[in-house]
Amino acid sequence: MNYQEAQIYLEDLQFHKIKLGLGSMRSFLAKVGHPEQQFRYVHVAGTNGKGSVSVTLLTLLAGAGYRVGLYTSPHLSSVRERFRINDEFISREKFAELATRIKGVLGAEKITYFEFTTALALLWFAESGLDLVILETGLGGRLDATNVVVPLVSVITNVTMDHEAYLGTTVAAVAAEKAGIIKDFVPVVSGVAADEGLEVVSRTCHERNAPLYLYGRDFRADQGHDRSWSWLPENIGLSLLPLNSLRCFMRGSYQIVNASLALATLALLQPHGFLLSPETIRAALEAVRWPGRLEHICLDRKSRTVREPGQRTDEHAVCYLLDGAHNPAGVESLVLTLRHEYEYKRLIVVWGAMLDKDLRKTLPLIGDLAGVLLLTRPEGERAAEPEQLLEHLDAGMQERCECIQEVDQALLRAEALAAAGDLIVVAGSLYLVGAVRKILLGELVTG
């Protein structure tokens, strides 16, 4: 298959619905010589923040000269975004080559889209000479296709409600699925809140003899008034020294928590030979980029060129904030960040979401802050129609809404409404954010 044919083959796998379980994955890996047994891993699960923690850890290690593979999901606009070694995404040619190999091994057997991409990632990493692989779970953990590895460190960022149809309808049930990545004697780093989720994670760690390093107890971040912060270990098992004068490029206090989890993971990797200087750590944290997550973009209205951060904005500029917040906890974090870390005259929100998300809780949160709310529909069979979104808003919010089916037309309307000093926020679904980012900036992965 060439790249286009491989894409079509992969897209056809979307018709095979989400299937949690490890049988197909283990069967395939056995047929290709168990590539998953060739690396050292960090395995990352959690409701929110998985990608931020993963890319932060990658940037830290790559900044020190290590060669690190990263597998994340979903992607914004190109499936190649899921597969990365340091700053390099998988090439079209290599993707097609490995997809052809997987198809040949499977024969008439069918696997899911996520199982296919996970297998492809492991095969690519196996031939690439890596020091470490960072695997982000797709859904849950216990039965996730990535849960075929024994890592050096497991990370559970947090546990809140999401994907209830698959993971359960209580925090404890969701936590049990996330805690399924915990392995015997493998240390766990977590930012899980002090609720029944923590009870489940703590109990699982105890049963597995897996040391638990908890944010706020074993390590913490102290934030200053100038967006600088300090990382402070409280547990002797975290051998990394305290670090001061740290700065994150990405805004949001929760990104400091995510960076703290990455630093705690780094501390546990030190005995395995991954050593970084404070100077390397500081530089790497300021270099972390995670597109579509609190991504601030200012464009010149006429030339459509990007204005650099700090460059003066005026009536000739239009400013966007793209964020993949799609569940209640994520939208709450977005709203807090908008209230406390951004200045704007009016907020214009472009919102689209999947029908299986908690629209009753998420949409009113952002709607309360919006001067104008433009409801649209990202691609995908699960996407909600704008009129369905409208039903979840009270009469007062509905008066500030417009329903615009096409995403590109919603953006044109947002820019027509935006005056100098206004901010256009795009949120509700990573599918929407990916479509908008592609319209504004083009493909993230080129070549």
C-alpha positions as CSV (number, residue, x, y, z in Angstrom):
1,M,0.0,0.0,0.0
2,N,1.1,3.6,-0.5
3,Y,0.3,6.2,2.1
4,Q,-3.1,7.1,0.7
5,E,-4.1,3.5,0.5
6,A,-2.9,2.9,4.0
7,Q,-5.0,5.8,5.2
8,I,-8.1,4.4,3.5
9,Y,-7.5,0.9,5.0
10,L,-7.1,2.5,8.5
11,E,-10.2,4.6,8.1
12,D,-12.2,1.5,7.2
13,L,-11.3,0.1,10.6
14,Q,-13.4,2.9,12.2
15,F,-16.4,0.8,11.4
16,H,-15.1,-1.7,14.0
17,K,-16.4,-0.1,17.1
18,I,-14.4,0.5,20.3
19,K,-13.4,-2.9,21.7
20,L,-11.7,-3.0,25.0
21,G,-9.5,-6.1,25.6
22,L,-6.0,-7.3,25.1
23,G,-6.5,-10.5,23.2
24,S,-6.2,-9.2,19.7
25,M,-3.2,-7.0,20.6
26,R,-1.3,-9.9,22.3
27,S,-2.1,-12.2,19.4
28,F,-0.7,-9.8,16.8
29,L,2.4,-9.0,18.8
30,A,3.2,-12.6,19.2
31,K,3.1,-13.1,15.4
32,V,5.6,-10.3,14.9
33,G,8.1,-11.3,17.5
34,H,6.9,-9.3,20.5
35,P,8.4,-5.8,19.7
36,E,6.8,-4.5,22.9
37,Q,9.4,-6.4,24.9
38,Q,12.3,-4.5,23.3
39,F,12.1,-1.1,25.1
40,R,11.9,0.7,28.4
41,Y,8.6,2.5,28.9
42,V,6.7,5.1,30.8
43,H,3.0,4.3,30.6
44,V,0.6,7.3,31.0
45,A,-3.1,7.1,31.9
46,G,-5.7,9.5,33.3
47,T,-8.8,11.5,32.4
48,N,-7.1,14.8,31.5
49,G,-3.5,15.9,31.0
50,K,-2.1,12.6,29.6
51,G,-0.8,14.3,26.5
52,S,0.7,17.3,28.3
53,V,2.6,15.1,30.8
54,S,3.8,12.8,28.0
55,V,5.0,15.6,25.7
56,T,6.6,17.4,28.6
57,L,8.6,14.3,29.6
58,L,9.6,13.8,25.9
59,T,10.8,17.4,25.7
60,L,12.8,17.1,28.9
61,L,14.5,13.9,27.8
62,A,15.1,14.9,24.2
63,G,16.6,18.2,25.5
64,A,19.2,16.1,27.3
65,G,20.1,14.1,24.2
66,Y,18.1,11.0,24.7
67,R,16.2,9.4,21.8
68,V,12.6,8.9,22.9
69,G,9.5,7.6,21.2
70,L,6.1,9.1,21.9
71,Y,2.7,7.5,21.1
72,T,-0.4,9.7,21.8
73,S,-4.0,9.9,20.7
74,P,-6.2,11.3,19.3
75,H,-4.6,13.4,16.5
76,L,-5.8,16.8,15.4
77,S,-5.7,16.5,11.6
78,S,-3.2,13.8,10.5
79,V,-2.8,10.3,11.9
80,R,1.0,10.7,11.7
81,E,0.8,13.1,14.7
82,R,0.4,10.1,16.9
83,F,3.9,8.7,16.2
84,R,6.9,10.7,17.1
85,I,10.6,10.3,18.0
86,N,11.9,13.4,19.6
87,D,10.8,16.2,17.2
88,E,10.4,13.8,14.2
89,F,7.0,12.5,13.1
90,I,6.7,9.2,11.2
91,S,7.2,9.6,7.5
92,R,4.5,8.8,4.9
93,E,6.7,6.1,3.5
94,K,7.4,4.4,6.8
95,F,3.7,4.6,7.8
96,A,2.7,2.9,4.5
97,E,5.4,0.3,4.8
98,L,4.4,-0.7,8.4
99,A,0.7,-0.5,7.6
100,T,1.2,-2.9,4.7
101,R,3.2,-5.3,7.0
102,I,0.4,-5.2,9.6
103,K,-2.3,-5.9,7.0
104,G,-0.3,-8.8,5.7
105,V,0.1,-10.4,9.1
106,L,-3.6,-9.9,10.0
107,G,-4.8,-11.5,6.8
108,A,-8.6,-11.8,7.1
109,E,-8.5,-10.9,10.8
110,K,-9.8,-7.5,11.8
111,I,-8.6,-5.3,14.6
112,T,-9.8,-1.8,15.8
113,Y,-8.4,1.5,14.6
114,F,-6.6,2.0,17.9
115,E,-5.2,-1.5,18.0
116,F,-3.8,-0.9,14.5
117,T,-2.1,2.4,15.4
118,T,-0.7,1.0,18.6
119,A,0.8,-2.0,16.7
120,L,2.2,0.4,14.1
121,A,3.8,2.5,16.8
122,L,5.5,-0.4,18.5
123,L,6.8,-1.7,15.2
124,W,8.3,1.7,14.3
125,F,9.9,2.1,17.6
126,A,11.3,-1.4,17.5
127,E,13.5,-0.5,14.5
128,S,14.5,3.0,15.7
129,G,17.1,2.5,18.4
130,L,15.4,4.3,21.3
131,D,16.4,5.0,24.9
132,L,12.8,5.1,26.1
133,V,9.2,4.9,24.9
134,I,6.3,7.0,26.3
135,L,2.9,5.4,25.7
136,E,-0.3,7.2,26.3
137,T,-3.4,5.1,26.9
138,G,-6.3,5.7,24.5
139,L,-9.3,4.8,26.8
140,G,-9.1,3.7,30.4
141,G,-6.1,1.5,31.0
142,R,-6.9,-2.0,32.2
143,L,-8.1,-3.2,28.8
144,D,-6.5,-0.5,26.7
145,A,-4.4,-1.8,23.7
146,T,-1.3,-0.1,25.2
147,N,-1.5,-2.2,28.4
148,V,0.8,-4.9,27.0
149,V,4.0,-3.4,28.5
150,V,5.7,-3.4,31.8
151,P,7.1,0.1,32.3
152,L,9.8,1.7,34.4
153,V,7.2,4.1,35.7
154,S,3.4,4.3,35.5
155,V,1.6,7.7,35.5
156,I,-2.1,8.3,36.4
157,T,-2.6,12.0,35.9
158,N,-6.1,12.3,37.4
159,V,-9.5,10.6,37.5
160,T,-12.7,12.4,36.7
161,M,-15.8,11.4,34.7
162,D,-15.5,10.7,31.0
163,H,-16.3,7.9,28.6
164,E,-18.9,6.6,31.1
165,A,-20.3,4.1,28.6
166,Y,-17.0,2.2,28.6
167,L,-15.4,3.1,32.0
168,G,-18.3,3.2,34.4
169,T,-20.6,5.7,36.0
170,T,-18.7,6.4,39.2
171,V,-15.3,7.9,39.9
172,A,-14.4,4.7,41.7
173,A,-15.3,2.6,38.6
174,V,-13.3,4.9,36.3
175,A,-10.4,4.9,38.7
176,A,-10.4,1.1,38.7
177,E,-10.0,1.1,34.9
178,K,-7.2,3.7,35.0
179,A,-5.4,1.7,37.8
180,G,-5.3,-1.3,35.5
181,I,-2.0,-0.1,34.2
182,I,-0.4,-0.5,37.6
183,K,2.1,-3.4,37.6
184,D,3.8,-5.3,40.4
185,F,6.7,-3.3,42.0
186,V,6.5,-0.6,39.3
187,P,6.4,2.9,40.9
188,V,3.3,5.1,40.2
189,V,3.2,8.9,39.8
190,S,-0.2,10.4,40.2
191,G,-2.1,13.7,40.6
192,V,-5.4,12.0,41.5
193,A,-7.6,14.0,43.9
194,A,-8.4,13.0,47.4
195,D,-11.6,11.2,46.7
196,E,-12.7,7.6,46.0
197,G,-10.4,7.7,43.0
198,L,-7.4,8.0,45.3
199,E,-8.8,5.2,47.4
200,V,-8.9,2.9,44.4
201,V,-5.4,3.9,43.1
202,S,-3.9,3.6,46.6
203,R,-5.4,0.2,47.2
204,T,-4.3,-1.1,43.9
205,C,-0.7,0.2,44.5
206,H,-0.7,-1.6,47.9
207,E,-2.0,-4.8,46.4
208,R,0.7,-4.7,43.6
209,N,3.5,-3.5,46.0
210,A,3.9,-0.5,43.7
211,P,5.2,2.6,45.4
212,L,2.8,5.6,45.0
213,Y,4.2,9.1,44.6
214,L,1.3,11.5,44.9
215,Y,1.2,15.2,43.9
216,G,0.6,17.3,47.0
217,R,1.9,14.7,49.4
218,D,5.2,13.3,48.0
219,F,6.0,16.3,45.7
220,R,4.4,19.7,45.0
221,A,4.7,22.9,43.0
222,D,4.8,26.3,44.6
223,Q,3.7,29.0,42.3
224,G,5.1,32.6,42.4
225,H,3.5,35.8,41.4
226,D,5.4,36.1,38.0
227,R,4.3,32.8,36.5
228,S,7.5,31.2,37.9
229,W,7.3,28.1,40.1
230,S,9.3,25.7,42.1
231,W,9.2,21.9,42.2
232,L,9.7,20.5,45.7
233,P,10.1,16.7,46.5
234,E,8.9,15.6,49.9
235,N,9.7,11.9,49.5
236,I,13.2,10.6,49.8
237,G,12.4,8.2,46.9
238,L,12.3,11.1,44.5
239,S,16.0,11.8,44.2
240,L,15.7,14.9,42.0
241,L,16.8,18.0,43.8
242,P,14.3,20.9,44.4
243,L,14.1,23.1,41.4
244,N,13.4,26.9,41.5
245,S,12.7,29.6,38.9
246,L,10.8,27.2,36.6
247,R,8.5,28.5,33.8
248,C,6.1,26.7,31.5
249,F,5.4,28.0,28.1
250,M,1.8,26.7,28.2
251,R,-0.6,28.7,30.4
252,G,-3.0,27.3,33.0
253,S,-2.2,26.4,36.6
254,Y,-3.0,22.8,35.7
255,Q,-0.1,22.7,33.3
256,I,2.2,23.3,36.2
257,V,0.7,20.3,37.9
258,N,1.2,18.3,34.7
259,A,4.8,19.5,34.5
260,S,5.3,18.5,38.2
261,L,4.1,15.0,37.4
262,A,6.6,14.8,34.5
263,L,9.4,15.9,36.9
264,A,8.4,13.3,39.4
265,T,8.5,10.7,36.7
266,L,12.0,12.0,35.7
267,A,13.1,11.6,39.2
268,L,12.1,8.0,39.2
269,L,13.9,7.5,35.9
270,Q,17.2,8.7,37.3
271,P,18.3,5.4,38.8
272,H,17.8,3.9,35.3
273,G,20.4,6.3,33.8
274,F,18.3,9.2,32.7
275,L,20.1,12.2,34.1
276,L,19.3,15.9,33.5
277,S,20.9,19.1,34.7
278,P,18.7,21.8,36.3
279,E,19.6,24.1,33.3
280,T,18.4,21.5,30.8
281,I,15.2,21.1,32.8
282,R,14.5,24.8,32.9
283,A,15.1,25.2,29.2
284,A,13.0,22.2,28.2
285,L,10.0,23.3,30.2
286,E,9.9,26.6,28.3
287,A,10.2,24.7,25.0
288,V,7.2,22.4,25.6
289,R,4.5,22.8,22.9
290,W,1.3,20.8,22.7
291,P,-0.9,22.1,19.8
292,G,-4.6,22.5,20.4
293,R,-4.2,22.7,24.2
294,L,-4.5,26.3,25.4
295,E,-2.8,27.3,22.1
296,H,-2.9,31.0,21.6
297,I,-2.8,32.2,17.9
298,C,-2.9,35.7,16.6
299,L,-3.3,36.3,12.9
300,D,-3.1,39.4,10.7
301,R,-6.6,39.7,9.2
302,K,-5.4,40.4,5.7
303,S,-2.2,38.6,5.2
304,R,-3.1,35.7,7.6
305,T,0.4,35.6,8.9
306,V,1.0,34.7,12.5
307,R,1.9,37.5,14.9
308,E,4.6,36.6,17.4
309,P,3.7,36.5,21.2
310,G,3.9,39.9,22.7
311,Q,3.5,41.7,19.3
312,R,1.0,44.5,19.5
313,T,-2.5,43.5,18.6
314,D,-5.0,46.0,17.1
315,E,-8.0,46.1,14.8
316,H,-5.9,44.3,12.1
317,A,-5.3,41.2,14.3
318,V,-7.7,38.4,15.2
319,C,-6.8,36.3,18.2
320,Y,-7.7,32.7,18.9
321,L,-7.4,30.3,21.8
322,L,-7.7,26.6,20.8
323,D,-8.3,24.1,23.6
324,G,-9.4,20.5,23.4
325,A,-11.5,20.7,26.7
326,H,-14.4,18.3,26.2
327,N,-15.4,16.9,29.6
328,P,-16.5,18.8,32.8
329,A,-13.1,18.8,34.5
330,G,-11.4,20.0,31.3
331,V,-13.9,22.8,30.7
332,E,-13.8,23.9,34.3
333,S,-10.0,24.3,33.9
334,L,-10.4,26.2,30.7
335,V,-12.9,28.6,32.3
336,L,-10.6,29.2,35.3
337,T,-7.7,29.9,33.0
338,L,-9.8,32.4,31.0
339,R,-10.9,34.2,34.1
340,H,-7.5,34.5,35.7
341,E,-4.8,34.4,33.1
342,Y,-6.3,36.1,30.0
343,E,-7.4,39.6,29.3
344,Y,-10.0,40.4,26.6
345,K,-12.9,42.7,25.9
346,R,-15.3,40.1,24.8
347,L,-15.2,36.3,24.5
348,I,-16.5,34.8,21.3
349,V,-16.8,31.0,21.7
350,V,-16.9,28.5,18.8
351,W,-18.1,25.2,20.2
352,G,-18.7,21.8,18.8
353,A,-19.0,18.5,20.7
354,M,-19.7,14.8,20.5
355,L,-23.1,13.5,21.5
356,D,-21.7,11.1,24.1
357,K,-20.1,13.9,26.1
358,D,-21.7,15.5,29.2
359,L,-23.2,18.5,27.3
360,R,-25.5,19.3,30.3
361,K,-22.5,20.1,32.4
362,T,-19.9,21.4,30.0
363,L,-21.7,23.7,27.6
364,P,-23.3,26.0,30.3
365,L,-19.9,26.4,32.0
366,I,-18.4,28.1,28.9
367,G,-21.7,29.6,27.8
368,D,-21.8,31.6,31.0
369,L,-18.6,33.3,30.1
370,A,-19.3,33.9,26.4
371,G,-20.4,37.2,24.9
372,V,-21.3,35.2,21.8
373,L,-21.6,31.5,21.4
374,L,-21.4,30.0,17.9
375,L,-22.5,26.4,17.9
376,T,-21.1,24.2,15.0
377,R,-20.6,20.6,14.0
378,P,-17.2,18.9,13.7
379,E,-16.9,15.9,11.4
380,G,-17.7,12.5,12.8
381,E,-20.7,10.3,13.1
382,R,-20.9,11.0,16.9
383,A,-20.9,14.8,16.5
384,A,-23.9,16.7,17.9
385,E,-25.9,19.0,15.7
386,P,-25.8,22.7,16.7
387,E,-29.5,22.6,17.5
388,Q,-28.9,19.6,19.9
389,L,-26.3,21.7,21.7
390,L,-28.6,24.6,21.9
391,E,-31.1,22.5,23.9
392,H,-28.6,22.3,26.9
393,L,-28.6,26.1,27.4
394,D,-31.1,28.3,29.3
395,A,-33.1,31.0,27.5
396,G,-30.7,33.7,28.5
397,M,-27.7,31.9,26.9
398,Q,-29.7,30.9,23.9
399,E,-30.2,34.6,23.1
400,R,-26.4,34.9,22.7
401,C,-26.1,31.8,20.4
402,E,-26.0,31.2,16.7
403,C,-26.1,27.8,15.1
404,I,-23.8,27.5,12.1
405,Q,-23.4,24.0,10.7
406,E,-20.1,24.3,8.8
407,V,-17.0,24.9,10.8
408,D,-15.4,27.2,8.3
409,Q,-18.5,29.4,8.2
410,A,-18.5,29.5,12.0
411,L,-14.9,30.9,11.9
412,L,-15.8,33.5,9.3
413,R,-18.7,34.6,11.5
414,A,-16.5,34.7,14.6
415,E,-13.9,36.9,12.8
416,A,-16.6,39.2,11.5
417,L,-17.9,39.7,15.1
418,A,-14.4,40.1,16.7
419,A,-13.2,43.6,17.4
420,A,-9.8,44.7,18.7
421,G,-9.2,43.1,22.1
422,D,-11.7,40.3,21.6
423,L,-10.7,36.6,22.0
424,I,-12.1,33.8,20.0
425,V,-12.1,30.5,21.9
426,V,-12.5,27.2,20.1
427,A,-13.3,24.2,22.3
428,G,-15.6,21.3,23.0
429,S,-13.9,18.6,21.0
430,L,-10.4,17.9,19.7
431,Y,-12.0,17.0,16.4
432,L,-13.2,20.7,16.2
433,V,-9.9,22.1,17.3
434,G,-8.1,20.0,14.8
435,A,-10.3,21.2,11.9
436,V,-10.0,24.8,13.0
437,R,-6.2,24.6,13.4
438,K,-5.9,23.2,10.0
439,I,-7.9,26.0,8.5
440,L,-5.9,28.7,10.4
441,L,-2.3,27.2,10.2
442,G,-2.4,24.2,7.8
443,E,-1.2,20.7,8.7
444,L,0.8,20.2,11.9
445,V,2.8,17.4,10.2
446,T,4.2,18.2,6.8
447,G,6.5,16.4,4.4
